[in-house]
Amino acid sequence: MAGEKTATLARRRRRSRWARVAPRPYEPISTRAYAVTALISMAVLFGLWSAATYGGWVNTEFLSTPSQVWQAGVNEVNSGTLWVDMGASVSRIVLGFAISTAAAIPIGLLMGVYKYGEAFFEPPIDFIRYMPAVAFVPLALIWFGYADSQKLVILFIGIFFQEVLLIMDNVKTVRRNLVDIAYTMGLRQFQVIRRVILRASLPGIVDTLRISMGWAWTYLVVAELVGATDGFGFRIQEAQRYFDTATIFLNIIVIGILGLAFDFGFKAIYAWSFPYMAHRGRR
């Protein structure tokens, strides 16, 4: 009996110690702790890659070693190819994303605020949304050839029809009592939309834009794989013809790094623009 009580007390002490050190839901952490944890996760990923290739777990013809990818990067930097491809792809992604977003925000706002707007726009948008953007690549090539407009059309189809519905949902989350209070204070309809509804939904809209940027990279590479003479997608397709897996992995990794930079850029904008959202568990 005494032994059981002792064991129970020991378990309770262990639980108590764990409860003191275990993170709680939505509990913020320091910037340093976040950075260290992120570096550890990336180190684990790099370690698994190194072990798989240097350890002989996989054939390096199919999965290049880190040193082979590094050498491919050095070659592309020295030849200037990497900078040309980066400039082409980044300029396309920024322009295509800007055009799609400039159209999605006002239409999504209109759909979220007015039921007539939702009834008018949602059926055709939903109809087109379920059409794979990749299926439009042959048509875009027929219509625009290899010009940048072809990539912008694919980006618009891939981003806009998803983004506009998410923005509509962001607008719908605005609490009705805020709108009622604004009318009580004498604001006119346009002022309520601009100064209350839009401002209250902006944090969600910025998050939507961050997510949409990930889709944009996917559709850009698809468009460049079959309809470009430069850019990351073109370089990956060219490397595939010569079974140059190191160059393929190099371009994939560079896309990932650029995507991570855009993602952290959106997070920085979010943190700077909406510091009052920090208490909701946002970084």
Secondary structure as GFF3:
##gff-version 3
##sequence-region A 1 283
A	DSSP	alpha_helix	2	21	.	.	.	ID=ss1
A	DSSP	alpha_helix	31	54	.	.	.	ID=ss2
A	DSSP	alpha_helix	66	79	.	.	.	ID=ss3
A	DSSP	alpha_helix	81	113	.	.	.	ID=ss4
A	DSSP	alpha_helix	115	129	.	.	.	ID=ss5
A	DSSP	three_ten_helix	133	136	.	.	.	ID=ss6
A	DSSP	alpha_helix	137	144	.	.	.	ID=ss7
A	DSSP	alpha_helix	148	172	.	.	.	ID=ss8
A	DSSP	alpha_helix	176	184	.	.	.	ID=ss9
A	DSSP	alpha_helix	189	192	.	.	.	ID=ss10
A	DSSP	pi_helix	193	197	.	.	.	ID=ss11
A	DSSP	alpha_helix	198	226	.	.	.	ID=ss12
A	DSSP	alpha_helix	232	241	.	.	.	ID=ss13
A	DSSP	alpha_helix	245	273	.	.	.	ID=ss14
A	DSSP	three_ten_helix	275	280	.	.	.	ID=ss15
###
